[in-house]
Amino acid sequence: MATNEVHTISAAGAARKLGLGKAKTLALIRDGRLRAKQLDGRIRVRLVDLDAFLASLPDATNAGQEHREPPS
């Protein structure tokens, strides 16, 4: 039985979902941080790999506070 479910997206599509530029997304793929497949010369990111990448990132609870001076 065929389904119309999408299981992969392009590197540009992954970049849009991540809120990053395509170059940064390709760098993540090249560095092995974001898994991807190659199909007929095109880079495809499996949605499960995109979800796994996001799950592997640290929480941003204190994001941006590491460089602030403590209150006096």
Protein Blocks (a to p, Z undefined) as FASTA:
>chain_A
ZZfbdfbdcfklmmmmnopafklmmmmmmnomagcddeehiacddfklmmmmmmmpccfk
lgoklmpccdZZ
